[in-house]
Amino acid sequence: ITLCGLGDYPAGVISTNPAYLMNSELTAGLPVALVGRVPIRIFGSVTKGQRVYSDLMGRASKNAAGQLVGIALEDNASEGEKLVECMLKL
């Protein structure tokens, strides 16, 4: 697992509660969501239905600088970093 930069295409996101956990026997493995509805680490405000894109810090934002990660399923006016429920569109 590596951070996704602006020129990279994300294959998945770290998940807090994946529906299906593959490679669960890995010692240092992290759960990764490949599809579906999951919380995504987002920097900056976002509105429901807005597209979110990868940024330089391995998170998402509404600024279309990187690759499309997903679509926000909730509003969040906080300008800081937080988890927002999104539908993955990888």
Contacts in CASP RR format, 6 or more apart in sequence:
PFRMAT RR
TARGET T0000
AUTHOR 0000-0000-0000
METHOD contacts of the structure
MODEL  1
ITLCGLGDYPAGVISTNPAYLMNSELTAGLPVALVGRVPIRIFGSVTKGQ
RVYSDLMGRASKNAAGQLVGIALEDNASEGEKLVECMLKL
1 14 0 8 1.000
1 29 0 8 1.000
1 30 0 8 1.000
1 32 0 8 1.000
3 57 0 8 1.000
3 58 0 8 1.000
4 10 0 8 1.000
4 54 0 8 1.000
4 58 0 8 1.000
4 67 0 8 1.000
5 54 0 8 1.000
5 55 0 8 1.000
5 56 0 8 1.000
5 58 0 8 1.000
5 66 0 8 1.000
6 54 0 8 1.000
6 55 0 8 1.000
6 56 0 8 1.000
6 65 0 8 1.000
6 66 0 8 1.000
7 66 0 8 1.000
7 67 0 8 1.000
8 54 0 8 1.000
8 67 0 8 1.000
9 67 0 8 1.000
9 90 0 8 1.000
10 54 0 8 1.000
10 67 0 8 1.000
10 69 0 8 1.000
10 90 0 8 1.000
11 32 0 8 1.000
11 34 0 8 1.000
11 90 0 8 1.000
12 32 0 8 1.000
12 33 0 8 1.000
12 34 0 8 1.000
12 88 0 8 1.000
12 90 0 8 1.000
13 32 0 8 1.000
13 33 0 8 1.000
13 38 0 8 1.000
13 40 0 8 1.000
13 41 0 8 1.000
13 69 0 8 1.000
13 88 0 8 1.000
14 30 0 8 1.000
14 31 0 8 1.000
14 32 0 8 1.000
14 33 0 8 1.000
14 41 0 8 1.000
15 31 0 8 1.000
15 32 0 8 1.000
15 33 0 8 1.000
15 38 0 8 1.000
15 39 0 8 1.000
16 31 0 8 1.000
16 38 0 8 1.000
16 39 0 8 1.000
16 83 0 8 1.000
17 31 0 8 1.000
17 38 0 8 1.000
18 31 0 8 1.000
18 32 0 8 1.000
18 33 0 8 1.000
18 38 0 8 1.000
19 36 0 8 1.000
21 31 0 8 1.000
23 29 0 8 1.000
33 88 0 8 1.000
34 88 0 8 1.000
34 90 0 8 1.000
35 88 0 8 1.000
35 90 0 8 1.000
36 87 0 8 1.000
36 88 0 8 1.000
37 73 0 8 1.000
37 85 0 8 1.000
37 86 0 8 1.000
37 87 0 8 1.000
37 88 0 8 1.000
38 85 0 8 1.000
38 86 0 8 1.000
38 88 0 8 1.000
39 83 0 8 1.000
39 84 0 8 1.000
39 85 0 8 1.000
39 86 0 8 1.000
40 52 0 8 1.000
40 59 0 8 1.000
40 60 0 8 1.000
40 69 0 8 1.000
40 70 0 8 1.000
40 83 0 8 1.000
40 84 0 8 1.000
40 85 0 8 1.000
40 86 0 8 1.000
40 88 0 8 1.000
41 58 0 8 1.000
41 59 0 8 1.000
41 60 0 8 1.000
41 81 0 8 1.000
41 82 0 8 1.000
41 83 0 8 1.000
42 52 0 8 1.000
42 59 0 8 1.000
42 60 0 8 1.000
42 61 0 8 1.000
42 62 0 8 1.000
42 72 0 8 1.000
42 76 0 8 1.000
42 81 0 8 1.000
42 82 0 8 1.000
42 83 0 8 1.000
42 84 0 8 1.000
42 86 0 8 1.000
43 55 0 8 1.000
43 57 0 8 1.000
43 59 0 8 1.000
43 60 0 8 1.000
43 61 0 8 1.000
43 80 0 8 1.000
43 81 0 8 1.000
44 61 0 8 1.000
44 62 0 8 1.000
44 78 0 8 1.000
44 79 0 8 1.000
44 80 0 8 1.000
44 81 0 8 1.000
45 62 0 8 1.000
45 76 0 8 1.000
45 77 0 8 1.000
45 78 0 8 1.000
45 79 0 8 1.000
46 52 0 8 1.000
46 62 0 8 1.000
46 72 0 8 1.000
46 75 0 8 1.000
46 76 0 8 1.000
46 84 0 8 1.000
47 72 0 8 1.000
47 75 0 8 1.000
48 72 0 8 1.000
48 73 0 8 1.000
48 74 0 8 1.000
48 75 0 8 1.000
49 71 0 8 1.000
49 72 0 8 1.000
49 73 0 8 1.000
50 62 0 8 1.000
50 71 0 8 1.000
50 72 0 8 1.000
51 62 0 8 1.000
51 64 0 8 1.000
51 68 0 8 1.000
51 70 0 8 1.000
51 71 0 8 1.000
51 72 0 8 1.000
51 89 0 8 1.000
52 60 0 8 1.000
52 61 0 8 1.000
52 62 0 8 1.000
52 68 0 8 1.000
52 69 0 8 1.000
52 70 0 8 1.000
52 71 0 8 1.000
52 72 0 8 1.000
52 84 0 8 1.000
52 86 0 8 1.000
53 60 0 8 1.000
53 61 0 8 1.000
53 62 0 8 1.000
53 63 0 8 1.000
53 64 0 8 1.000
53 65 0 8 1.000
53 66 0 8 1.000
53 67 0 8 1.000
53 68 0 8 1.000
53 69 0 8 1.000
54 60 0 8 1.000
54 66 0 8 1.000
54 67 0 8 1.000
54 69 0 8 1.000
55 61 0 8 1.000
55 63 0 8 1.000
55 65 0 8 1.000
55 66 0 8 1.000
59 81 0 8 1.000
60 69 0 8 1.000
60 70 0 8 1.000
60 86 0 8 1.000
68 89 0 8 1.000
68 90 0 8 1.000
69 86 0 8 1.000
69 88 0 8 1.000
69 89 0 8 1.000
69 90 0 8 1.000
70 86 0 8 1.000
70 87 0 8 1.000
70 88 0 8 1.000
70 89 0 8 1.000
70 90 0 8 1.000
71 86 0 8 1.000
71 87 0 8 1.000
71 89 0 8 1.000
72 84 0 8 1.000
72 85 0 8 1.000
72 86 0 8 1.000
73 84 0 8 1.000
73 85 0 8 1.000
73 86 0 8 1.000
73 87 0 8 1.000
74 84 0 8 1.000
74 85 0 8 1.000
76 82 0 8 1.000
76 84 0 8 1.000
END
